[in-house]
Amino acid sequence: MKTLFKGETVNHYLQKAALAAFILGLTACAGTTPLQRAQLSSLSRTANSTEVDSAIANATPQQQFEFQQENNRYYVRTFNLQTGTRTEMMTLCTPACMVIPMEVPVFAEYAILQELPQKNLLAWGTLEELSKDPDEKISGLMPRLKEQLAAQTKK
């Protein structure tokens, strides 16, 4: 058996590499596809329901529901928006330990808000952005929207 560094054999090294690849593969197949910034570039206040659905077609909503405030109804979809990546260190021991840097995505909760019944696009952004929106109609909806998000999470 050929030894590499610190007396480790090629087989041990390959076992470690295969385990690391397996772990990375599991995290990549988590079952949801995050929303990407590039998908949002085609959204505008004039976007109709079909255009909105087309823009976000490949992303998996975390939550989707309707709610009402006063006499108006709204349709909300929330997504994990990938805002960047960060490096985390993973320790892999088989039997010797080694530290492996891994790039992991960073996410923010992102909402797309549409008016019913036509599903006209009203607003889109992180919950913080929408809460601070200069349009009082949008920022005024946020307490109710956050309340509904909390209720949906408890289900």
Steps between C-alpha positions, in 0.01 A plus 500: 500500500631842408495752785420866455546757774520418872521129422151488350444244224339578167198286598445699820528825307252377236259388772511846654450669164206271418338569837542875453348479151210295637430756773514783247265308273248455781497871578459583131193277475311661785182505291458873450639736240578849631403816318792670323551875455517455122141370501378827651638723225193448281250601771333840485186657643333443163576124495192285463446164668646301210816713490549465876451123487742474207768705678494285813415166336813315613482610865318306771271705724551448872146619570206616290166622621228760463405760759261788528540851638198725502313420176807394302639149449864417436702198391844458655785265417818493705831362380851449620697756299865411464684821590854362499726233644724458801778258583444250779754254624400134524705247695512157343645212703558153350707416729738800467328838499530771242329838465330566167381847399152498344312778323142513627222727375360790702124559474249774582122460516352664191134570431301558182169672567219501243154657509204272443298411302721586197828420683651833394848542642486743791842466664803275538796507737629381833262544790720781631499678164123473471449625855697814414338554159410868445163392356274493806276242338789251498659585834151505653442140393814371666372456859212287369726313257752420777215384723378269225853369437534415867162322497596304185830395659318354801286273278 
